[in-house]
Amino acid sequence: MKFNWFNKKENKILPDYFLEYEDSFLNAPKLAINETRFVVFDTETTGFNRMRDRVLSIGAVSLINNTLNVNDSFEVYLKQEIFNPETVHIHGILKEGNITKISELEALKSFLKYIGNSILVGHHINFDIMMMNQILVRNELPEIKNKTLDTEHLYRTSKHTVYQNTLPKERYTLDQLCDELNVSKSDRHTASGDAFITAILFLKIIARLDKNNDLTVKDLLNS
């Protein structure tokens, strides 16, 4: 077993699966944008309270060189004792049912292995990162290390010229962004469906931002 201290005060040892995740960031080369792996992901949750609510499903798909790789996708459903029946009409996930579900910890292990050191992309991604970080906290682990991109912010960047270092503060739901960029909203409100839709939006936004064919990963992260 590998040994590593993530909390010097508590002297807790990180499990192997998290060490492998951390190791993926060590000496990782800076790649050109067409070589960089982006993982677009989404979560369905019981609600929006990070302390009280829980993740019910995670969906993700990868992108490399402006190509969506449907053969490199990710989808899990989580067993949760905490459940909110009032949100079932949104995500359609029942507490009991025929969908195969795995434990929160097993979902976390699989997710970290899938994402590695990829750049994470999502619509209002801070919420999804927050909910995943709560799973990590419940398992006494450090937070997600990946760099992130938000499609709402990138779209605003593509639509407006920066003036005095500020951008207009329009807010866009995923549905609104689909309407703006003419993307089908089929399979909405499933984690895998929303991840796929967001990936299509991301590709369209990247095309807008890369009009001169000189866009870099650094440009995206600093936008």
N, C-alpha and C positions, 0 to 999 in steps of 0.2 A: 504493500500500500504506500502511496505517496503521502508525505506529510507536509502540511502547510498551515500557518496560523493566519486566520482571517480576522480574529479579534484578540489582540494581545492581552486585553484585560481579562477575557474569559478563557483564553487558551483553548479554543475549540478547533478541532481538526476538520478540514474540508473533506467531503467524500470524494471518491475518485471521479465520479461523473462531473462534478463541478470543477475539479482540477483540470480535467481534460478540456472543459469549456474555457477555462482561464488560459490554458496553454495555447489555445488556438490564436490568442492575441499576441503571444510572444514572438517578436521578430517577424511579425506579419508584414510582407512587402507592401509598399504603396503602389497600387495597381492603377492602370489607366481605366477610365470609366467603362470602356467596352470589355474589360476583363474583370470588373468588380461584380461580385454576387450581391444582389439586393434580395431581401426576403420581405415580401408584402404580407402582413398578417393582420388578423382581426380576432376579437374575442366576443362571445355572447355571454352576458352576465345576468345575475339575478336582479341587478339594479346598479345604481351609480355611486353607492357609498363604499369607499375603499375598505373600510374597517368591517362593515356589516355584510356586504354582498360578496358573492363568490363567482368565479369563472365556471361557466357551464360547458363551453366548447372553445376550441382554438382552431383556426384555419389559416393556412399560409401557402404561398406559392413563390417560387424563385424566378428571378430575372437575371440574365447575363447577356450583354451585348444587344440590348433592346429586344430580347426575345424572351417570351414567357414560356417557361418550361413546365408544362402541365404534368410531365412525368416525374417532376421533382416537387411534389406538393405534400402538404401535411394537414391532417385533420384528426382531432381527438375529441371525445366527449368525456366529461368528468363526472364522477360520482360525487354528489354534494349532499350533506345532511341539511345544510342551510338552503332553503328554497323559497321562492316568491311566486305563488301561483298567479299573481296579478300581471306578471310579465310573460306568461306562456303565450299569450296571443301575439306577442312580438316575435319571439324566437322559435316558438313551436316545440320547445324541449320540455318533456314531461319528467317529473321526478322519477317515476317508474315507467317502463316501456320496453320496446324491442331493440332500441339502440344500444349497442355495446358501449359500456362506459368503463373507464379506468380510474384509478385513484389519482388524487391531485399530485401526489409525489411522482407517480409513474408518468403522468402527463408532463410534468416539469422536466424530468430526465430526458424524455423524448424530444421535447421542444428545444432544450439547450443543445442537444446533439444535432438537431436539424439546423438551427440557425448558425452555430459556430460563431465566427467573427464577422458574419455578413452585416451589411448596413440594413437596418430595419426600417420599413416604410409602412405607413398607415394613415388613415383619415382620422384626424384628432388622435394621433398616436399616443399622446401623453397619457390618455386614459387607459389604453391597453397596456402600456408599459407599467403604469401605476398598479393595475390589477395583477400583472405578472409579478411585480416586485413584492406584492403582498403575499403571494404564494411562497416566494423566496424567504421572506421574513418569517412566515409561519414555520418554515423548515430551517430556520436559523442560518440562513445563507446570505451572502452579499447580494447587492442588487445587480440587475442586468448591466453589462459593460458595453454593449453594442452602441454605435452611433445610430442616430435616428433621423428620419425625414418625415415631414407631415405634408400630405398632399394638399390640404387647404392652404397652408403657407406657401407652398411651391406654386400653386395656382395664382395666388395673389401676386407673387413675385413675377410670374409670367404675364400677368394682365396689366400691371401698373409699373410706372417708372418711379424709382425711389426718389423721394424729395425730402431733403433735410434729414436723411437717414431714417425716415419713417415710411411705413406702408399704410394705405387705407385699411380700416379695421373691419371690412365686410366679413361676415361669417357665412360659411357654406356648409349645409348638410351634405351627406353623401348623395342623396337624391338630387339636390340642387346642382351639385357638380356634374352628375350624370346628365342632367338636362343641359347644362352649359356646354358640355363637350360631346353631347350626342352619344352617350354610352347606354346600352341596354341595362335595365334595372331588374332583369330576371334573376331569381334566386336571391333576392334581398333578404336580409335579416337571418341568414345563416352565416356562420363564421367563414366557412370556405367560400361561399358565394360572394360575400362582401370583400374578402381578400382578392378574389379574382377580378371583381369589378374595380376595386382600388388599383390593382395592377394595370388594368387597361387605362385607367385615368392617369396613372403615373407615366406610362409610356407616351400618352398624348401631351402631357405637360412637359416632359423631357424634350419632345420634338419642338415645342414652342420655345423652350429655353435655349435650344442648341441650333438656332438659325444660322449661325456662322460656322457650325461644325467644329467648335473649339471648346465645348463645355467640358469641365473637369469635375472630378469628385469633390475637390476642394470648393469649387464654385457652388455646387449643390449644398454642401454642408454650411457654407458661409452666406447663403442667400437669405 
